[in-house]
Amino acid sequence: MQDQSIDILNGTLQVHEDIKPEDYDDDFSLLITYAQQGNYGELFKNSEEMIAGGIYDIRIIAYLLYGHYTHTDSKDLATYLKCLNKVLSKDIEALKPVEKKELQILKSITWFFDQIARKIDHEETKSVNNGIDDDELPCSIIDDAIRELDAITQTIEPIFQEFESSVPESLIKIKKWYSEVRKVVLMEKEDNVNPEKEGKNESEPEIEKTENNIQDLDTSKYFKLIINEDSHSLKLLLKKLMIFEKLIDKGELTKAAIVRHDIFKDINEFDPKLYFPNLFKKFLALQAENLHELSSYEMEEGNPEWTILEEYYKVDMEGFLDIKV
């Protein structure tokens, strides 16, 4: 990322007391329009021109970084976070607007992370069949992002606390997303290790594999769907669990018992489809598409062939997948 405006922000910002917000009102209004339209190419281009002109407005900086991140389809979020953190930790005196600066920082930071979270959600929705699109996210990039998310959290916490507010939920969500992606990447690396060279018992007979034989079903894409689930029922349950823990920590056991009772009610009435709709979406869609045929086969339940196949399915799912009927 070698753009002039980014290089400027990574350098030392000079205080320009002669530049007032009213001097760039029209240009700033144009940025708002580009942001609302989702025209991130123009958003970045025009923000860059204003930064190059010495206008170090935190709102414009947020537009610039997100515009560039989106327009270039960058995977390296850490670089943008590092730049933003540097500006907030070392150049806050040079930032504009001077009036209500901390409030504008709070709003701009919240907007920036909300947009990043929405972008991630949008990309996840597009690739729902494959789960997390981590092909271009090696562990080094993931680790850098997590480290910079921690760093900027420490920087902005005092500002948000001043307004009796917590850091944006979107920031926490993004960090959780990267942490879960890291687990998936590591898990996939382990799955890709050649099983023939590890722990193979030479006395075991070689299993003949056909073209369609699957000895180890790859369920990682379903784990990805669970990791990124955002259903109302799941969020509500997680909130209840968090409230229960906090009440226990505070010693408010009567209130904790009420929440505990409510959680067990959810458990006893648990419907996984409500909590993990993305996980069951394809399963239910395939049923709907093949409802007539599947229903006709279920009429055979209890006959000898059904019973034998059902018993085999219980003991060897992978083998069941490939057996000829």
TIMIFI-316536 format. One line per field, with one value per residue (C-alpha): residue number from 1; residue in one letter; x, y, z. Coordinates in nm, 3 decimals, decimal comma. Example, Ala and Ser with C-alpha at 12.3 -4.5 7.8 and 13.67 -1.06 7.14 Angstrom:
<pts>
nr 1  2 $
rest a  s $
c1 1,230  1,367 $
c2 -0,450  -0,106 $
c3 0,780  0,714 $
</pts>
This chain:
<pts>
nr 1  2  3  4  5  6  7  8  9  10  11  12  13  14  15  16  17  18  19  20  21  22  23  24  25  26  27  28  29  30  31  32  33  34  35  36  37  38  39  40  41  42  43  44  45  46  47  48  49  50  51  52  53  54  55  56  57  58  59  60  61  62  63  64  65  66  67  68  69  70  71  72  73  74  75  76  77  78  79  80  81  82  83  84  85  86  87  88  89  90  91  92  93  94  95  96  97  98  99  100  101  102  103  104  105  106  107  108  109  110  111  112  113  114  115  116  117  118  119  120  121  122  123  124  125  126  127  128  129  130  131  132  133  134  135  136  137  138  139  140  141  142  143  144  145  146  147  148  149  150  151  152  153  154  155  156  157  158  159  160  161  162  163  164  165  166  167  168  169  170  171  172  173  174  175  176  177  178  179  180  181  182  183  184  185  186  187  188  189  190  191  192  193  194  195  196  197  198  199  200  201  202  203  204  205  206  207  208  209  210  211  212  213  214  215  216  217  218  219  220  221  222  223  224  225  226  227  228  229  230  231  232  233  234  235  236  237  238  239  240  241  242  243  244  245  246  247  248  249  250  251  252  253  254  255  256  257  258  259  260  261  262  263  264  265  266  267  268  269  270  271  272  273  274  275  276  277  278  279  280  281  282  283  284  285  286  287  288  289  290  291  292  293  294  295  296  297  298  299  300  301  302  303  304  305  306  307  308  309  310  311  312  313  314  315  316  317  318  319  320  321  322  323  324  325 $
rest m  q  d  q  s  i  d  i  l  n  g  t  l  q  v  h  e  d  i  k  p  e  d  y  d  d  d  f  s  l  l  i  t  y  a  q  q  g  n  y  g  e  l  f  k  n  s  e  e  m  i  a  g  g  i  y  d  i  r  i  i  a  y  l  l  y  g  h  y  t  h  t  d  s  k  d  l  a  t  y  l  k  c  l  n  k  v  l  s  k  d  i  e  a  l  k  p  v  e  k  k  e  l  q  i  l  k  s  i  t  w  f  f  d  q  i  a  r  k  i  d  h  e  e  t  k  s  v  n  n  g  i  d  d  d  e  l  p  c  s  i  i  d  d  a  i  r  e  l  d  a  i  t  q  t  i  e  p  i  f  q  e  f  e  s  s  v  p  e  s  l  i  k  i  k  k  w  y  s  e  v  r  k  v  v  l  m  e  k  e  d  n  v  n  p  e  k  e  g  k  n  e  s  e  p  e  i  e  k  t  e  n  n  i  q  d  l  d  t  s  k  y  f  k  l  i  i  n  e  d  s  h  s  l  k  l  l  l  k  k  l  m  i  f  e  k  l  i  d  k  g  e  l  t  k  a  a  i  v  r  h  d  i  f  k  d  i  n  e  f  d  p  k  l  y  f  p  n  l  f  k  k  f  l  a  l  q  a  e  n  l  h  e  l  s  s  y  e  m  e  e  g  n  p  e  w  t  i  l  e  e  y  y  k  v  d  m  e  g  f  l  d  i  k  v $
c1 0,000  0,213  -0,049  0,063  -0,211  -0,135  0,232  0,138  -0,071  0,211  0,445  0,432  0,120  0,165  -0,098  -0,266  -0,455  -0,530  -0,753  -1,109  -1,392  -1,594  -1,311  -1,383  -1,754  -1,849  -1,577  -1,669  -2,037  -1,927  -1,746  -2,064  -2,251  -1,989  -1,998  -2,378  -2,368  -2,102  -1,875  -1,554  -1,324  -1,430  -1,448  -1,082  -0,972  -1,136  -1,033  -0,676  -0,677  -0,799  -0,539  -0,267  -0,389  -0,320  -0,679  -0,634  -0,998  -1,064  -1,385  -1,195  -0,924  -1,190  -1,335  -0,991  -0,887  -1,214  -1,243  -0,896  -0,952  -1,272  -1,176  -0,855  -1,026  -0,733  -0,700  -0,441  -0,665  -0,373  -0,205  -0,510  -0,557  -0,192  -0,221  -0,541  -0,394  -0,082  -0,290  -0,503  -0,214  0,051  -0,117  -0,439  -0,344  -0,326  -0,667  -0,974  -1,236  -1,109  -1,461  -1,599  -1,296  -1,332  -1,699  -1,611  -1,337  -1,590  -1,838  -1,575  -1,417  -1,758  -1,849  -1,520  -1,553  -1,924  -1,842  -1,564  -1,801  -2,072  -1,821  -1,717  -2,081  -2,154  -1,862  -1,963  -2,317  -2,186  -1,968  -2,215  -2,169  -1,797  -1,807  -1,518  -1,329  -0,982  -0,792  -0,601  -0,564  -0,245  -0,183  0,064  -0,206  -0,460  -0,217  -0,125  -0,493  -0,561  -0,256  -0,358  -0,718  -0,588  -0,365  -0,634  -0,875  -0,633  -0,597  -0,965  -1,096  -1,024  -1,205  -1,512  -1,511  -1,518  -1,860  -1,961  -1,956  -1,789  -1,571  -1,782  -1,942  -1,836  -1,469  -1,522  -1,707  -1,424  -1,165  -1,376  -1,408  -1,031  -0,975  -1,218  -1,068  -0,730  -0,869  -1,017  -0,693  -0,495  -0,753  -0,740  -0,361  -0,386  -0,646  -0,413  -0,134  -0,081  -0,246  -0,054  0,274  0,155  0,061  0,013  0,016  0,206  0,013  -0,319  -0,459  -0,471  -0,824  -0,909  -1,041  -1,288  -1,327  -1,612  -1,483  -1,456  -1,266  -1,278  -1,566  -1,453  -1,694  -1,490  -1,733  -2,008  -1,786  -1,734  -2,111  -2,149  -1,860  -2,016  -2,377  -2,555  -2,914  -3,136  -3,191  -2,818  -2,731  -3,004  -2,876  -2,519  -2,640  -2,818  -2,504  -2,299  -2,552  -2,552  -2,171  -2,168  -2,438  -2,240  -1,929  -2,128  -2,272  -2,632  -2,746  -3,122  -3,106  -2,858  -3,105  -3,376  -3,146  -3,035  -3,398  -3,452  -3,140  -3,250  -3,588  -3,409  -3,208  -3,516  -3,696  -3,384  -3,447  -3,110  -3,270  -3,356  -3,005  -2,811  -3,032  -2,736  -2,621  -2,959  -3,044  -2,911  -3,044  -3,397  -3,372  -3,269  -3,559  -3,803  -3,665  -3,693  -3,989  -4,203  -3,925  -3,797  -4,146  -4,203  -3,882  -3,971  -4,277  -4,029  -3,916  -3,915  -3,862  -3,547  -3,344  -3,419  -3,335  -2,999  -2,897  -3,002  -2,791  -2,492  -2,535  -2,511  -2,174  -2,000  -2,124  -1,836  -1,887  -2,263  -2,198  -2,028  -2,207  -2,394  -2,766 $
c2 0,000  0,287  0,560  0,911  0,981  0,662  0,755  1,098  0,950  0,715  1,013  1,296  1,509  1,882  2,094  2,326  2,578  2,787  2,513  2,528  2,273  2,535  2,559  2,208  2,168  2,117  1,860  1,677  1,668  1,502  1,233  1,162  1,118  0,876  0,675  0,652  0,543  0,282  0,451  0,362  0,440  0,805  0,806  0,709  0,938  1,250  1,169  1,126  1,474  1,630  1,447  1,556  1,912  1,889  1,830  1,571  1,533  1,202  1,159  1,194  0,957  0,693  0,743  0,723  0,401  0,220  0,348  0,216  -0,113  -0,179  -0,035  -0,240  -0,547  -0,571  -0,872  -0,701  -0,527  -0,492  -0,225  0,002  -0,062  0,016  0,346  0,441  0,348  0,553  0,861  0,824  0,750  0,992  1,267  1,340  1,707  1,745  1,591  1,787  1,897  2,071  2,120  1,801  1,612  1,312  1,270  1,279  1,022  0,796  0,830  0,785  0,480  0,322  0,388  0,242  -0,085  -0,114  -0,094  -0,354  -0,590  -0,541  -0,610  -0,934  -1,034  -0,959  -1,168  -1,451  -1,445  -1,466  -1,764  -1,936  -2,274  -2,261  -2,089  -1,858  -1,747  -1,790  -1,890  -1,560  -1,532  -1,702  -1,716  -1,426  -1,187  -1,318  -1,281  -0,927  -0,830  -0,972  -0,794  -0,458  -0,502  -0,547  -0,241  -0,009  -0,134  -0,018  0,317  0,397  0,253  0,574  0,785  0,564  0,543  0,922  0,902  0,608  0,382  0,050  -0,007  -0,087  -0,431  -0,451  -0,434  -0,722  -0,915  -0,863  -0,983  -1,290  -1,356  -1,345  -1,567  -1,826  -1,805  -1,878  -2,193  -2,304  -2,240  -2,440  -2,717  -2,736  -2,755  -3,050  -3,215  -3,178  -3,375  -3,699  -3,970  -4,246  -4,129  -4,078  -4,351  -4,613  -4,969  -5,174  -5,486  -5,329  -5,433  -5,166  -5,042  -5,039  -4,696  -4,641  -4,314  -4,202  -4,353  -4,099  -4,231  -3,906  -3,665  -3,303  -3,127  -2,809  -2,605  -2,680  -2,570  -2,244  -2,193  -2,252  -2,017  -1,735  -1,795  -1,473  -1,583  -1,396  -1,707  -1,776  -1,415  -1,410  -1,733  -1,603  -1,284  -1,484  -1,690  -1,372  -1,214  -1,530  -1,522  -1,154  -1,201  -1,487  -1,267  -0,991  -1,234  -1,160  -1,521  -1,462  -1,288  -1,550  -1,827  -1,657  -1,640  -2,001  -2,113  -1,929  -2,086  -2,437  -2,362  -2,279  -2,602  -2,817  -2,658  -2,648  -2,644  -2,634  -2,493  -2,172  -2,131  -2,239  -2,154  -2,126  -2,474  -2,628  -2,401  -2,632  -2,945  -2,804  -2,665  -3,004  -3,165  -2,916  -2,978  -3,358  -3,382  -3,616  -3,864  -3,869  -3,918  -4,218  -4,382  -4,327  -4,544  -4,833  -4,778  -5,109  -5,337  -5,559  -5,347  -5,024  -5,189  -5,326  -4,998  -4,804  -5,028  -4,996  -4,616  -4,612  -4,786  -4,650  -4,321  -4,291  -4,644  -4,584  -4,293  -4,514  -4,848  -4,955  -5,022 $
c3 0,000  -0,132  -0,183  -0,106  0,149  0,342  0,351  0,482  0,763  0,856  0,886  1,138  1,100  1,140  1,316  1,064  1,273  0,964  0,815  0,944  0,886  0,699  0,446  0,320  0,389  0,024  -0,037  0,281  0,181  -0,142  0,055  0,250  -0,079  -0,214  0,110  0,101  -0,264  -0,198  -0,454  -0,273  -0,564  -0,563  -0,184  -0,165  -0,450  -0,306  0,052  -0,069  -0,227  0,097  0,308  0,065  0,120  0,493  0,603  0,877  0,971  1,151  0,951  0,624  0,748  0,823  0,474  0,317  0,487  0,434  0,076  -0,007  0,179  -0,014  -0,354  -0,371  -0,217  0,020  0,249  0,470  0,724  0,969  0,754  0,775  1,147  1,214  1,027  1,210  1,548  1,479  1,398  1,711  1,947  1,819  1,616  1,798  1,840  1,462  1,401  1,306  1,376  1,689  1,823  1,980  1,850  2,082  1,988  1,617  1,679  1,851  1,565  1,293  1,455  1,506  1,141  1,020  1,212  1,136  0,765  0,795  0,978  0,714  0,439  0,608  0,656  0,290  0,170  0,401  0,263  -0,093  -0,008  0,226  0,058  0,125  0,463  0,540  0,233  0,385  0,071  0,072  0,449  0,566  0,940  0,920  0,789  1,040  1,332  1,221  1,211  1,558  1,699  1,549  1,664  2,019  1,984  1,855  2,121  2,391  2,217  2,180  2,508  2,708  2,445  2,450  2,830  2,840  2,677  2,899  2,597  2,517  2,213  1,904  1,900  1,536  1,643  1,884  1,613  1,364  1,613  1,688  1,315  1,264  1,568  1,434  1,085  1,237  1,399  1,067  0,879  1,132  1,127  0,747  0,757  0,993  0,767  0,470  0,635  0,441  0,654  0,471  0,626  0,982  1,222  0,953  1,077  0,819  0,920  0,829  0,491  0,221  0,162  -0,206  -0,301  -0,581  -0,768  -0,543  -0,218  0,063  0,360  0,555  0,505  0,518  0,752  0,788  0,577  0,830  1,117  0,928  0,906  1,280  1,362  1,162  1,267  1,360  1,428  1,672  1,886  1,916  1,999  2,264  2,420  2,424  2,589  2,857  2,924  2,957  3,193  3,408  3,438  3,530  3,793  3,950  3,953  4,126  4,379  4,277  4,306  4,307  3,972  3,845  3,937  3,729  3,428  3,486  3,481  3,153  2,996  3,090  2,936  2,611  2,637  2,698  2,402  2,185  1,810  1,630  1,314  1,501  1,640  1,330  1,028  0,791  0,887  0,799  0,505  0,234  0,409  0,417  0,062  -0,075  0,109  -0,042  -0,391  -0,354  -0,119  -0,328  -0,401  -0,041  0,098  -0,126  -0,005  0,360  0,305  0,286  0,646  0,830  0,533  0,537  0,295  0,485  0,820  0,703  0,541  0,852  1,076  0,842  0,838  1,219  1,226  0,912  0,766  0,522  0,395  0,376  0,142  -0,117  -0,086  -0,399  -0,349 $
</pts>
